[in-house]
Amino acid sequence: MDKRDAGVNMTIEFPNLSSRFDAEDIRKLREYNSLKHSKMTHKEILEDIRQGAESFMSEFSCCVAEKQAAYDAGKKK
């Protein structure tokens, strides 16, 4: 039986990733996304990706702003 046929109401848990974030972690993420998207329409997949990108950019922008502030503070000394 294929994993996708195991059950319509199957919940997929986010994989545990290592602190190294290596090739195995990338494989786990790809499998997670593949299973998550297998029962979605094309439109739903695109919306899911857009939401993930917005979340990432929000967090990324915050980190960049913190680094820039620390850099600017160091330049003033």
C-alpha positions in Angstrom: 0.0 0.0 0.0 1.3 3.4 -0.9 1.8 6.0 1.9 -0.7 8.3 0.3 -3.4 5.6 0.5 -2.8 4.9 4.2 -5.8 7.1 5.1 -7.5 10.3 4.1 -7.4 11.7 7.7 -3.7 10.8 8.2 -1.9 13.5 10.1 1.6 14.3 9.1 4.0 15.5 11.9 6.8 17.9 11.1 10.0 16.0 11.1 12.7 16.2 13.7 15.7 18.0 12.2 19.3 17.8 13.4 21.3 20.8 14.6 23.6 20.2 11.6 20.8 20.6 9.0 22.4 18.1 6.6 21.2 16.2 3.5 19.2 13.8 5.6 17.2 16.7 7.1 16.5 18.0 3.5 15.3 14.6 2.6 12.9 14.6 5.6 11.6 18.0 4.7 11.0 17.0 1.0 9.2 13.9 2.1 7.1 15.8 4.6 6.1 18.4 2.0 5.4 15.7 -0.6 3.0 13.9 1.7 1.4 17.1 2.9 0.7 18.3 -0.6 -0.3 14.9 -2.0 -4.0 15.5 -1.2 -4.1 19.2 -2.0 -5.2 21.0 -5.2 -2.7 23.0 -7.2 -4.2 26.2 -5.8 -4.0 24.9 -2.2 -0.3 24.0 -2.7 0.5 27.4 -4.0 -1.3 29.1 -1.0 0.6 26.8 1.4 3.9 27.8 -0.2 3.0 31.5 -0.2 2.1 31.3 3.6 5.4 29.6 4.3 7.3 32.1 2.3 5.7 35.0 4.2 6.5 33.5 7.5 10.1 32.9 6.5 10.5 36.4 5.1 9.1 37.9 8.3 11.5 36.0 10.5 14.4 36.6 8.1 13.7 40.4 7.9 13.7 40.5 11.7 17.1 38.8 11.9 18.6 41.0 9.3 17.3 44.1 11.1 18.9 42.9 14.4 22.2 42.2 12.6 22.2 45.6 10.9 21.5 47.4 14.2 24.3 45.6 15.9 26.6 46.4 13.0 25.6 50.1 13.0 26.1 50.3 16.7 29.6 48.9 16.3 30.5 51.4 13.6 29.6 54.4 15.8 32.2 53.5 18.4 
